[in-house]
């Protein structure tokens, strides 16, 4: 049961479900089952849960979808389906602590390697945002084409960093270098999620088509006026 328990612990961090009511006493009365058999029943239920998740979802440990609430969490990004999203109005606020730096300084300012897509080359502008208490930044952004094309990179081992609201069918599964990725086709509302887990609505803006993927514990958002095929090719060219 060691591998199963580890999988369940990992899955539980991604499931967005309410606290269940305490029904222990009622279950004991109804079942009258001895403790060893109850433990065996819970083990079988855990196996069934994992089997169901594997059947419904792509085989990646970084993605769990809550089919009841329509919430998907993948590679540090939450995606919520909405029947009538309202595009953000006005000018979005920058991310917390955001500043412009040169590429070498950005590399020293974050805890992960900044890799450039070979198909895009050297960025026109580099941003870092959301420093921690030690001064290390959480997000590095590479801007191209006057800012119309951007790559956000952030530590995928951290909690959520971005929140998207899309209309059905919303997000679709694709592959980048044999691993699962998420493609959001068309404009959608995008907000930043701060270190406390709060959605920073003042940063909300209307984002373009986006590809989301993860490589070596670093998460990426490629956003711009791109087709799905173009976005995947750019992601594959990451140096």
Backbone as CSV, one residue per row, in Angstrom:
resi,resn,N_x,N_y,N_z,CA_x,CA_y,CA_z,C_x,C_y,C_z
1,UNK,0.815,-1.218,0.000,0.000,0.000,0.000,0.851,1.272,0.000
2,UNK,2.193,1.149,0.075,3.032,2.337,0.156,2.860,3.260,-1.026
3,UNK,2.948,2.725,-2.259,2.802,3.563,-3.453,1.421,4.174,-3.535
4,UNK,0.385,3.379,-3.198,-0.985,3.888,-3.243,-1.169,5.037,-2.266
5,UNK,-0.645,4.888,-1.043,-0.796,5.945,-0.050,-0.103,7.225,-0.513
6,UNK,1.077,7.075,-1.121,1.770,8.261,-1.618,0.962,8.940,-2.721
7,UNK,0.363,8.134,-3.622,-0.453,8.703,-4.695,-1.651,9.452,-4.130
8,UNK,-2.315,8.849,-3.126,-3.487,9.489,-2.544,-3.123,10.795,-1.852
9,UNK,-1.988,10.816,-1.156,-1.558,12.050,-0.511,-1.299,13.137,-1.556
10,UNK,-0.718,12.741,-2.685,-0.455,13.712,-3.744,-1.756,14.198,-4.365
11,UNK,-2.668,13.272,-4.608,-3.945,13.649,-5.218,-4.737,14.582,-4.327
12,UNK,-4.666,14.359,-3.003,-5.478,15.155,-2.090,-5.099,16.626,-2.126
13,UNK,-3.848,16.925,-2.473,-3.418,18.325,-2.536,-4.046,19.052,-3.708
14,UNK,-4.528,18.324,-4.718,-5.084,18.948,-5.916,-6.602,18.949,-5.934
15,UNK,-7.244,18.094,-5.113,-8.694,18.044,-5.107,-9.259,19.225,-4.345
16,UNK,-10.222,19.890,-4.918,-10.859,21.045,-4.304,-12.260,20.622,-3.874
17,UNK,-12.354,20.057,-2.679,-13.623,19.521,-2.202,-13.910,20.048,-0.811
18,UNK,-15.179,20.184,-0.415,-15.514,20.662,0.920,-15.226,19.602,1.962
19,UNK,-15.141,20.056,3.218,-14.933,19.117,4.314,-16.139,18.188,4.438
20,UNK,-15.921,16.863,4.509,-17.050,15.945,4.640,-17.618,15.985,6.047
21,UNK,-18.920,15.708,6.215,-19.500,15.666,7.549,-18.986,14.451,8.310
22,UNK,-19.040,14.528,9.635,-18.589,13.419,10.469,-19.718,12.390,10.549
23,UNK,-19.570,11.303,9.803,-20.616,10.274,9.775,-20.102,8.968,10.365
24,UNK,-18.992,9.037,11.112,-18.376,7.819,11.637,-19.341,7.031,12.505
25,UNK,-20.035,7.725,13.416,-20.925,7.016,14.336,-22.056,6.327,13.584
26,UNK,-22.641,7.038,12.607,-23.747,6.452,11.853,-23.298,5.248,11.032
27,UNK,-22.092,5.344,10.475,-21.585,4.213,9.690,-21.371,3.000,10.575
28,UNK,-20.838,3.216,11.782,-20.610,2.081,12.682,-21.924,1.393,13.059
29,UNK,-22.962,2.206,13.319,-24.257,1.618,13.680,-24.842,0.837,12.514
30,UNK,-24.779,1.398,11.312,-25.381,0.757,10.144,-24.641,-0.511,9.740
31,UNK,-23.344,-0.453,9.822,-22.567,-1.589,9.336,-22.246,-2.604,10.411
32,UNK,-22.007,-2.121,11.636,-21.621,-3.034,12.689,-20.380,-3.841,12.324
33,UNK,-19.461,-3.234,11.622,-18.303,-3.946,11.112,-17.147,-3.830,12.082
34,UNK,-16.438,-4.917,12.380,-15.260,-4.839,13.240,-14.205,-3.939,12.634
35,UNK,-13.350,-3.384,13.517,-12.337,-2.422,13.076,-11.444,-2.953,11.972
36,UNK,-10.887,-4.177,12.050,-10.012,-4.640,10.968,-10.718,-4.668,9.619
37,UNK,-12.006,-5.079,9.607,-12.737,-5.124,8.350,-13.006,-3.722,7.836
38,UNK,-13.255,-2.748,8.744,-13.461,-1.370,8.311,-12.216,-0.831,7.640
39,UNK,-11.049,-1.142,8.219,-9.812,-0.683,7.604,-9.640,-1.294,6.227
40,UNK,-10.003,-2.592,6.090,-9.897,-3.246,4.795,-10.844,-2.596,3.792
41,UNK,-12.046,-2.226,4.235,-13.026,-1.581,3.359,-12.501,-0.225,2.883
42,UNK,-11.855,0.531,3.799,-11.300,1.818,3.411,-10.180,1.639,2.390
43,UNK,-9.373,0.605,2.532,-8.301,0.354,1.575,-8.863,0.057,0.196
44,UNK,-9.932,-0.780,0.160,-10.551,-1.092,-1.122,-11.169,0.161,-1.760
45,UNK,-11.759,1.004,-0.922,-12.338,2.238,-1.440,-11.257,3.143,-2.014
46,UNK,-10.091,3.178,-1.354,-8.984,3.993,-1.864,-8.516,3.478,-3.212
47,UNK,-8.421,2.166,-3.350,-8.027,1.582,-4.630,-9.033,1.946,-5.711
48,UNK,-10.316,1.885,-5.378,-11.356,2.223,-6.346,-11.267,3.687,-6.755
49,UNK,-10.953,4.571,-5.789,-10.824,5.991,-6.097,-9.689,6.232,-7.083
50,UNK,-8.537,5.629,-6.829,-7.403,5.798,-7.733,-7.734,5.257,-9.114
51,UNK,-8.394,4.099,-9.173,-8.758,3.514,-10.464,-9.685,4.441,-11.235
52,UNK,-10.629,5.074,-10.525,-11.553,5.996,-11.182,-10.815,7.212,-11.727
53,UNK,-9.899,7.777,-10.930,-9.160,8.949,-11.373,-8.286,8.627,-12.578
54,UNK,-7.645,7.485,-12.550,-6.806,7.089,-13.678,-7.648,6.914,-14.930
55,UNK,-8.875,6.387,-14.777,-9.742,6.169,-15.934,-10.237,7.489,-16.523
56,UNK,-10.450,8.492,-15.662,-11.043,9.746,-16.121,-10.022,10.774,-16.573
57,UNK,-8.803,10.703,-16.043,-7.844,11.766,-16.264,-6.610,11.279,-17.002
58,UNK,-5.885,12.197,-17.669,-4.628,11.829,-18.302,-3.632,11.337,-17.262
59,UNK,-2.691,10.474,-17.639,-1.757,9.884,-16.678,-0.646,10.838,-16.285
60,UNK,-0.983,11.901,-15.551,0.023,12.824,-15.056,-0.257,13.153,-13.612
61,UNK,0.770,13.191,-12.783,0.591,13.453,-11.365,0.347,14.924,-11.083
62,UNK,0.510,15.783,-12.090,0.372,17.217,-11.871,-1.030,17.717,-12.151
63,UNK,-1.987,16.838,-12.449,-3.302,17.328,-12.850,-4.408,16.531,-12.195
64,UNK,-5.312,17.222,-11.527,-6.517,16.609,-10.976,-7.680,17.543,-11.286
65,UNK,-8.707,17.035,-11.891,-9.876,17.849,-12.219,-11.009,17.498,-11.278
66,UNK,-11.705,18.519,-10.789,-12.907,18.326,-9.997,-14.082,18.447,-10.953
67,UNK,-14.630,17.305,-11.384,-15.670,17.324,-12.401,-16.967,17.900,-11.875
68,UNK,-17.107,17.999,-10.551,-18.335,18.554,-9.993,-18.333,20.073,-10.092
69,UNK,-17.211,20.713,-9.727,-17.154,22.173,-9.729,-16.628,22.732,-11.031
70,UNK,-16.116,21.890,-11.926,-15.560,22.373,-13.171,-14.227,23.066,-12.992
71,UNK,-13.480,22.708,-11.938,-12.198,23.329,-11.655,-11.076,22.381,-12.034
72,UNK,-10.097,22.912,-12.765,-8.914,22.142,-13.135,-7.689,22.837,-12.576
73,UNK,-6.817,22.074,-11.946,-5.552,22.629,-11.471,-4.430,21.877,-12.161
74,UNK,-3.561,22.633,-12.821,-2.493,22.003,-13.580,-1.292,22.925,-13.618
75,UNK,-0.126,22.398,-13.231,1.153,23.107,-13.358,1.109,24.509,-12.752
76,UNK,0.474,24.665,-11.593,0.454,25.952,-10.923,-0.574,26.930,-11.443
77,UNK,-1.505,26.442,-12.276,-2.556,27.302,-12.833,-3.904,26.662,-12.535
78,UNK,-4.866,27.443,-12.043,-6.230,26.954,-11.873,-7.081,27.494,-13.017
79,UNK,-7.934,26.618,-13.555,-8.795,26.988,-14.677,-10.227,26.672,-14.280
80,UNK,-11.073,27.679,-14.236,-12.466,27.500,-13.847,-13.359,27.805,-15.040
81,UNK,-14.303,26.923,-15.311,-15.257,27.173,-16.385,-16.354,28.104,-15.897
82,UNK,-16.739,29.017,-16.758,-17.780,29.992,-16.433,-18.678,30.159,-17.644
83,UNK,-19.981,30.199,-17.429,-20.918,30.313,-18.551,-20.943,31.724,-19.133
84,UNK,-20.602,32.710,-18.336,-20.644,34.090,-18.829,-19.534,34.910,-18.177
85,UNK,-18.288,34.696,-18.579,-17.204,35.473,-17.981,-17.277,36.935,-18.388
86,UNK,-16.912,37.803,-17.473,-16.888,39.233,-17.754,-15.458,39.665,-18.007
87,UNK,-15.152,40.134,-19.206,-13.781,40.558,-19.484,-13.360,41.680,-18.547
88,UNK,-12.148,41.629,-18.011,-11.690,42.700,-17.127,-11.691,44.036,-17.854
89,UNK,-12.079,45.081,-17.151,-12.098,46.402,-17.751,-10.934,47.242,-17.272
90,UNK,-10.583,48.279,-18.009,-9.497,49.168,-17.610,-8.140,48.509,-17.769
91,UNK,-7.156,49.109,-17.107,-5.789,48.609,-17.165,-5.495,47.761,-15.950
92,UNK,-5.004,46.534,-16.165,-4.705,45.642,-15.047,-3.489,46.141,-14.282
93,UNK,-3.514,45.950,-12.963,-2.353,46.282,-12.146,-1.239,45.284,-12.422
94,UNK,0.017,45.693,-12.295,1.109,44.736,-12.461,1.107,43.702,-11.346
95,UNK,1.821,42.611,-11.536,1.937,41.610,-10.493,2.673,42.205,-9.291
96,UNK,2.507,41.617,-8.097,3.139,42.190,-6.895,4.651,42.312,-7.057
97,UNK,5.187,43.492,-6.746,6.627,43.703,-6.784,7.249,43.591,-8.158
98,UNK,6.468,43.717,-9.200,6.985,43.528,-10.558,7.963,44.630,-10.944
99,UNK,9.054,44.243,-11.606,10.005,45.222,-12.115,10.707,44.674,-13.347
100,UNK,11.239,45.581,-14.141,11.960,45.220,-15.355,13.439,45.037,-15.038
101,UNK,14.031,43.955,-15.551,15.443,43.659,-15.317,16.049,43.136,-16.619
102,UNK,17.369,43.066,-16.654,18.029,42.410,-17.777,17.999,40.908,-17.531
103,UNK,18.224,40.135,-18.581,18.082,38.685,-18.496,19.006,38.073,-17.449
104,UNK,20.266,38.510,-17.409,21.203,37.949,-16.430,20.750,38.228,-15.001
105,UNK,20.239,39.413,-14.757,19.755,39.746,-13.417,18.530,38.911,-13.066
106,UNK,17.662,38.697,-14.041,16.480,37.871,-13.800,16.884,36.455,-13.400
107,UNK,17.905,35.920,-14.050,18.342,34.564,-13.728,18.849,34.471,-12.296
108,UNK,19.529,35.518,-11.830,20.009,35.518,-10.448,18.880,35.756,-9.455
109,UNK,17.771,36.334,-9.916,16.695,36.730,-9.009,15.689,35.621,-8.731
110,UNK,15.693,34.538,-9.531,14.728,33.450,-9.338,15.465,32.166,-8.955
111,UNK,14.701,31.181,-8.476,15.284,29.929,-7.986,15.286,28.818,-9.033
112,UNK,14.988,29.151,-10.282,14.916,28.134,-11.326,15.622,28.664,-12.571
113,UNK,16.078,27.784,-13.447,16.748,28.258,-14.655,15.757,28.898,-15.625
114,UNK,16.115,30.041,-16.179,15.294,30.701,-17.188,15.758,30.204,-18.550
115,UNK,14.879,29.506,-19.250,15.205,28.919,-20.548,14.478,29.676,-21.650
116,UNK,15.173,29.956,-22.731,14.601,30.717,-23.834,14.122,29.784,-24.937
117,UNK,12.928,30.002,-25.476,12.488,29.231,-26.652,13.339,29.605,-27.860
118,UNK,13.964,28.613,-28.476,14.837,28.888,-29.618,14.079,29.571,-30.752
119,UNK,12.799,29.267,-30.917,12.013,29.859,-31.994,11.739,31.340,-31.765
120,UNK,11.886,31.809,-30.527,11.625,33.216,-30.223,12.910,34.002,-29.995
121,UNK,13.945,33.326,-29.502,15.221,33.991,-29.284,15.238,34.864,-28.039
122,UNK,16.067,35.903,-28.082,16.241,36.793,-26.929,15.006,37.679,-26.757
123,UNK,14.472,37.762,-25.549,13.263,38.581,-25.343,13.556,40.066,-25.450
124,UNK,12.539,40.833,-25.828,12.655,42.285,-25.897,12.677,42.908,-24.511
125,UNK,11.972,42.267,-23.578,11.902,42.778,-22.205,11.749,41.603,-21.256
126,UNK,12.322,41.731,-20.049,12.237,40.685,-19.028,11.695,41.308,-17.745
127,UNK,10.699,40.644,-17.139,10.114,41.096,-15.886,10.297,40.029,-14.820
128,UNK,10.435,40.429,-13.573,10.355,39.519,-12.437,9.300,40.074,-11.489
129,UNK,8.647,39.183,-10.722,7.544,39.626,-9.864,7.428,38.755,-8.629
130,UNK,6.824,39.331,-7.609,6.455,38.669,-6.357,7.668,38.097,-5.607
131,UNK,8.493,38.975,-5.015,9.642,38.491,-4.253,9.226,37.926,-2.902
132,UNK,10.006,36.957,-2.403,9.756,36.432,-1.063,10.610,37.208,-0.061
133,UNK,10.647,36.736,1.186,11.368,37.458,2.238,12.865,37.525,1.976
134,UNK,13.387,36.599,1.187,14.821,36.586,0.888,15.162,37.408,-0.354
135,UNK,14.136,37.954,-1.028,14.379,38.733,-2.233,14.362,37.927,-3.510
136,UNK,14.073,36.622,-3.420,13.965,35.795,-4.624,12.563,35.932,-5.202
137,UNK,12.484,36.085,-6.512,11.206,36.338,-7.170,10.536,35.029,-7.586
138,UNK,9.209,35.075,-7.620,8.399,33.884,-7.911,8.160,33.678,-9.396
139,UNK,8.072,34.776,-10.159,7.700,34.706,-11.575,8.715,35.469,-12.413
140,UNK,9.103,34.880,-13.543,9.908,35.572,-14.552,9.111,35.578,-15.851
141,UNK,9.033,36.737,-16.498,8.250,36.891,-17.721,9.134,37.378,-18.855
142,UNK,9.060,36.686,-19.983,9.788,37.076,-21.193,8.782,37.663,-22.176
143,UNK,9.035,38.872,-22.655,8.107,39.564,-23.551,8.699,39.682,-24.947
144,UNK,7.852,39.425,-25.951,8.223,39.521,-27.361,7.141,40.304,-28.102
145,UNK,7.483,40.764,-29.305,6.509,41.408,-30.189,5.773,42.536,-29.471
146,UNK,6.557,43.388,-28.804,5.958,44.522,-28.115,5.091,44.138,-26.928
147,UNK,5.278,42.948,-26.388,4.494,42.473,-25.249,3.283,41.661,-25.637
148,UNK,3.009,41.541,-26.951,1.845,40.772,-27.402,2.064,39.271,-27.247
149,UNK,3.319,38.865,-27.183,3.662,37.455,-27.003,4.500,37.357,-25.739
150,UNK,4.108,36.474,-24.816,4.805,36.409,-23.540,4.947,34.971,-23.062
151,UNK,6.021,34.755,-22.317,6.253,33.471,-21.656,6.425,33.754,-20.167
152,UNK,5.517,33.233,-19.339,5.645,33.318,-17.886,6.246,32.012,-17.386
153,UNK,7.303,32.094,-16.590,7.916,30.917,-15.986,7.873,31.076,-14.476
154,UNK,7.534,29.997,-13.772,7.481,30.052,-12.312,7.686,28.657,-11.742
155,UNK,8.078,28.608,-10.483,8.393,27.347,-9.822,7.131,26.500,-9.697
156,UNK,7.067,25.398,-10.436,5.879,24.556,-10.436,5.658,23.788,-9.156
157,UNK,6.659,23.783,-8.257,6.487,23.094,-6.975,5.746,23.961,-5.967
158,UNK,5.567,25.246,-6.285,4.854,26.147,-5.393,3.358,26.008,-5.610
159,UNK,2.581,26.743,-4.817,1.134,26.727,-4.971,0.739,27.464,-6.252
160,UNK,-0.557,27.604,-6.457,-1.064,28.242,-7.666,-0.509,29.650,-7.840
161,UNK,-0.271,30.016,-9.101,0.225,31.350,-9.401,-0.715,32.126,-10.324
162,UNK,-1.533,31.430,-11.121,-2.443,32.117,-12.036,-3.813,31.445,-11.993
163,UNK,-4.857,32.232,-12.221,-6.228,31.722,-12.239,-6.892,32.190,-13.527
164,UNK,-7.466,31.244,-14.290,-8.130,31.548,-15.553,-9.623,31.237,-15.440
165,UNK,-10.436,32.014,-16.132,-11.869,31.752,-16.215,-12.224,31.645,-17.694
166,UNK,-12.659,30.465,-18.102,-12.893,30.206,-19.520,-14.324,29.751,-19.730
167,UNK,-14.808,29.934,-20.944,-16.130,29.434,-21.306,-15.986,28.031,-21.881
168,UNK,-16.984,27.161,-21.683,-16.922,25.811,-22.252,-16.752,25.869,-23.760
169,UNK,-15.994,24.949,-24.393,-15.353,23.813,-23.748,-14.086,24.157,-22.992
170,UNK,-13.657,25.428,-23.033,-12.560,25.870,-22.193,-11.216,25.302,-22.571
171,UNK,-10.637,24.505,-21.661,-9.285,23.994,-21.835,-9.305,22.596,-22.449
172,UNK,-8.248,22.315,-23.211,-8.110,21.007,-23.846,-6.738,20.431,-23.556
173,UNK,-6.679,19.107,-23.435,-5.401,18.432,-23.216,-4.651,18.295,-24.530
174,UNK,-3.349,18.624,-24.494,-2.447,18.415,-25.626,-1.158,17.814,-25.059
175,UNK,-0.144,17.656,-25.910,1.128,17.126,-25.448,2.285,18.004,-25.912
176,UNK,3.272,18.151,-25.024,4.527,18.832,-25.335,5.659,17.891,-24.969
177,UNK,6.408,17.475,-25.966,7.518,16.541,-25.744,7.078,15.275,-25.009
178,UNK,5.894,14.782,-25.336,5.406,13.544,-24.750,4.732,13.696,-23.409
179,UNK,4.743,14.896,-22.823,4.083,15.134,-21.535,2.806,15.936,-21.760
180,UNK,1.874,15.799,-20.822,0.604,16.485,-20.973,0.744,17.984,-20.729
181,UNK,-0.029,18.745,-21.489,-0.097,20.196,-21.377,-1.554,20.602,-21.558
182,UNK,-1.850,21.858,-21.292,-3.214,22.379,-21.427,-3.207,23.524,-22.426
183,UNK,-4.139,23.478,-23.375,-4.300,24.533,-24.370,-5.629,25.231,-24.134
184,UNK,-5.581,26.554,-23.938,-6.785,27.380,-23.796,-6.921,28.178,-25.076
185,UNK,-7.926,27.861,-25.867,-8.095,28.445,-27.194,-8.977,29.676,-27.120
186,UNK,-8.388,30.847,-27.319,-9.175,32.074,-27.353,-9.016,32.913,-26.100
187,UNK,-9.513,34.158,-26.147,-9.383,35.076,-25.009,-10.084,34.543,-23.764
188,UNK,-9.516,34.872,-22.607,-10.101,34.446,-21.333,-9.600,35.375,-20.235
189,UNK,-10.325,35.427,-19.133,-9.924,36.265,-18.004,-8.789,35.604,-17.238
190,UNK,-7.763,36.376,-16.911,-6.595,35.869,-16.194,-6.311,36.746,-14.988
191,UNK,-6.105,36.123,-13.832,-5.755,36.849,-12.607,-4.552,36.174,-11.954
192,UNK,-3.836,36.955,-11.146,-2.702,36.403,-10.412,-3.168,35.894,-9.057
193,UNK,-2.578,34.770,-8.613,-2.880,34.197,-7.297,-1.673,34.454,-6.402
194,UNK,-1.875,35.185,-5.302,-0.738,35.554,-4.466,-0.286,34.385,-3.592
195,UNK,0.761,34.627,-2.808,1.362,33.567,-2.004,0.413,33.024,-0.942
196,UNK,-0.570,33.829,-0.528,-1.557,33.385,0.457,-2.702,32.617,-0.178
197,UNK,-2.702,32.480,-1.507,-3.758,31.749,-2.186,-4.921,32.615,-2.624
198,UNK,-4.832,33.923,-2.413,-5.912,34.814,-2.814,-5.790,35.246,-4.257
199,UNK,-6.919,35.326,-4.957,-6.928,35.770,-6.353,-6.881,37.297,-6.377
200,UNK,-5.847,37.860,-6.987,-5.665,39.311,-7.034,-6.460,39.863,-8.215
201,UNK,-7.701,40.233,-7.948,-8.583,40.683,-9.026,-8.089,41.954,-9.696
202,UNK,-7.304,42.766,-8.982,-6.825,43.999,-9.599,-5.833,43.719,-10.728
203,UNK,-5.281,42.502,-10.765,-4.362,42.143,-11.851,-5.094,41.529,-13.035
204,UNK,-6.427,41.396,-12.935,-7.195,40.694,-13.970,-7.075,41.395,-15.316
205,UNK,-6.897,40.598,-16.353,-6.829,41.130,-17.718,-7.366,40.080,-18.672
206,UNK,-7.615,40.508,-19.890,-8.083,39.593,-20.917,-6.866,38.988,-21.606
207,UNK,-6.647,37.711,-21.395,-5.474,37.027,-21.933,-5.798,36.387,-23.276
208,UNK,-4.762,36.201,-24.096,-4.931,35.538,-25.372,-4.850,34.035,-25.239
209,UNK,-4.872,33.348,-26.364,-4.737,31.892,-26.356,-3.463,31.505,-25.609
210,UNK,-3.533,30.440,-24.824,-2.438,30.109,-23.918,-2.144,28.620,-23.905
211,UNK,-0.854,28.293,-23.878,-0.397,26.922,-23.672,0.266,26.857,-22.304
212,UNK,-0.105,25.861,-21.511,0.428,25.684,-20.153,1.101,24.326,-20.081
213,UNK,2.345,24.311,-19.635,3.032,23.027,-19.489,4.065,23.129,-18.390
214,UNK,4.655,21.981,-18.044,5.639,21.918,-16.971,6.821,21.085,-17.429
215,UNK,8.026,21.525,-17.052,9.248,20.816,-17.427,10.253,20.959,-16.293
216,UNK,10.655,19.809,-15.721,11.632,19.819,-14.623,11.219,20.743,-13.480
217,UNK,9.969,20.616,-13.042,9.423,21.356,-11.906,9.296,22.859,-12.156
218,UNK,9.454,23.296,-13.396,9.195,24.694,-13.740,7.947,24.733,-14.612
219,UNK,7.013,25.605,-14.262,5.776,25.734,-15.023,5.887,26.912,-15.988
220,UNK,5.194,26.786,-17.138,5.277,27.790,-18.184,3.889,28.140,-18.699
221,UNK,3.705,29.427,-19.037,2.540,29.930,-19.756,3.043,30.638,-21.005
222,UNK,2.646,30.162,-22.150,2.949,30.834,-23.418,1.650,31.449,-23.913
223,UNK,1.612,32.766,-24.034,0.371,33.468,-24.373,0.575,34.394,-25.562
224,UNK,-0.367,34.377,-26.479,-0.303,35.287,-27.618,-1.283,34.895,-28.696
225,UNK,-1.206,35.580,-29.827,-2.059,35.262,-30.968,-1.387,34.137,-31.739
226,UNK,-1.618,32.928,-31.288,-0.961,31.742,-31.838,-1.982,30.645,-32.078
227,UNK,-1.689,29.791,-33.044,-2.476,28.566,-33.175,-1.936,27.541,-32.185
228,UNK,-2.697,26.503,-31.974,-2.244,25.450,-31.071,-0.942,24.827,-31.559
229,UNK,-0.848,24.562,-32.851,0.358,23.947,-33.414,1.569,24.859,-33.237
230,UNK,1.393,26.177,-33.473,2.498,27.116,-33.313,2.970,27.161,-31.862
231,UNK,2.018,27.190,-30.931,2.373,27.251,-29.517,3.151,26.006,-29.089
232,UNK,2.713,24.840,-29.543,3.399,23.597,-29.173,4.818,23.585,-29.734
233,UNK,5.006,24.058,-30.955,6.347,24.092,-31.544,7.266,25.036,-30.771
234,UNK,6.739,26.180,-30.348,7.541,27.111,-29.534,7.920,26.459,-28.217
235,UNK,6.970,25.784,-27.570,7.251,25.114,-26.296,8.314,24.037,-26.477
236,UNK,8.248,23.302,-27.561,9.233,22.255,-27.822,10.632,22.807,-28.052
237,UNK,10.731,24.083,-28.445,12.032,24.670,-28.746,12.704,25.253,-27.505
238,UNK,12.101,25.057,-26.329,12.652,25.613,-25.100,14.081,25.102,-24.897
239,UNK,15.038,26.024,-24.773,16.441,25.635,-24.682,16.881,25.300,-23.274
